[in-house]
Amino acid sequence: MKRLKLFPISRRAKDLLAGKLMLLLTILAALLVLLMVAGLYLKSRPVLASQPLAELLFSTKWRPFRGQFGFFPFIMGTLWVTGVAVLIAVPLCLLTAIYLSEYAPARVREWVKPLIDILAGIPSVVFGVWGMLVVVPFIKDSVAPFFKVFSTGYSILAGGIVLAIMIFPVIIHVALEVFRAVPQEVREASLAVGATRWQTVKHVVLRKALPGVAAAIVLGIARAFGETMAVLMVVGNVAKVPGNVLDPAYPLPALIANNYGEMLSIPLYDSALMLAALILLLVILLFNLLSRAVLARVERSIR
Amino acid sequence: MENRAHIRVEGLNVHFGSEHVLKDISLSIPDRKITAIIGPSGCGKTTLLRSFNRLIDSSEGVRVSGRVMVDDENILDARAEVTHIRRKMGLLLQRPYPLPMSIYDNVAYGPRIHGIRDRRRLDEIVERFLSKASLWDEVRQRLSQPASVLSLGQQQRLCLARGLAVEPEIILGDEPTSALDPQSSQRIEQTFTELKSDYTIVIVTHILRQARRLADHVIFLYLGELIEQGPAWDFFNNPKQPMTREYIKGLIS
């Protein structure tokens, strides 16, 4: 009798405790972003105080020795490299996912899927080395001469290509899941009126899967923004606003990774790097909010 | 029955992997009548229906042999053009699956696929076939709304209109009322009886009473084999096979 009575109490206590503990952990995890923003902001206050924000963001003058920190080249570098990567990756990934979902026999799909997922596990340094050995020379010797310009090969295009391949697995994987989630009957409804498979994909499957596809692309872009190592190895790291994709660039993550811990004897430099991190964080945050808003609208229009 | 057969099946065998789903089926489906395919679940009713418009092709690991003649063309022939075959047959599934677009676009989908672009012609087609599916009066004010705002019953009639819009000769229904409430089911049944003067209608159903109400011709399948087929009156009142007799009495399910 006694045991029976005791047992439920301890069980409930455990349940309560577990619930509270998990709540605490969740709050901590959610706070982490805010804490980071706050920390970075505190650290970057000196450089923010040294010159107006507009100048920091839009000046192209990066002369740390004279105390001039214009982040515009780096912000543009980040946007260019990410943009090129997305332009390359999105069409290729969507076509691959469409093939795997709509055309490939189940056996091919089951073989290819894990291979693509393995791509996601390759360390980014390996992609970087591959980029230096293959992509950079290719751009230097073939692409640039074709357009009759000179390029060392270390360029936005090289960074974009390497980055595109790095975000392939995320986009393909998520897009494939999204396509598979479209009910077979919706396809049949389209096929039954005499549509071809391609027409069905174009007008029905893609439409039905649009919110999910958008989410897949957003995930890919989010990853691309922050990717540091591989890009840093092939993008040239020149602090100038790039004019075309064969120019070198200097994205924000590369700036931080290359200089933190080395140039800290220069006054304000560490504060400037913290500001770079803050800008990167805010750009990603902004992008996330924006894509959420767009996604919500897309979803409403599809219903 | 002096009526000519619209679909003739000769020695149809269907395997899924090692499973023999349809065993040497031969039958004929009369023109401009309602034919009901009945039988307990898992007997191959749906497979038979889907082999008529070759939607069966998209199943993994399927092997089909035999002949399915529609208007004297063997549609199982590898050279037959699938989109052309499917266009001849409207399809209604168990649950309505409207396409993710507006009511108007759902009906206009098929005609557009087949190259009709002229807005006035499309308007006319949409009105005509929504009326045929007895849905026009309920939706004429909101053609541009997404199809998902309609009730299930309305959605099913929309799917019917979508199928009719490519001007098929045959309507295939795979338990087309099984997800609907009694009233909506009745409307669909009523629409079917109105349509049978122009179309050959084939429905799969596991509801015996529905088959009694609607069918002119009945096909009874059991475990992949054709047990009996014939005019509905004979089938229900004077069954030849003992198995049919038991099924009608509700002894087999």
Interface residues (C-beta under 8 A of the other chain):
Chain A: P105 A106 P183 Q184 E185 V186 R187 E188 A189 S190 L191 A192 V193 G194 A195 T196 Q199 H203 V204 R207 K208 I302 R303
Chain B: N53 L55 S58 E60 T83 H84 R86 R87 M89 G90 L91 L93 R95 Y97 P98 L99 P100 M101 Y109 G110 I113 H114 P146 S148 C159 R162 G163 A165 V166
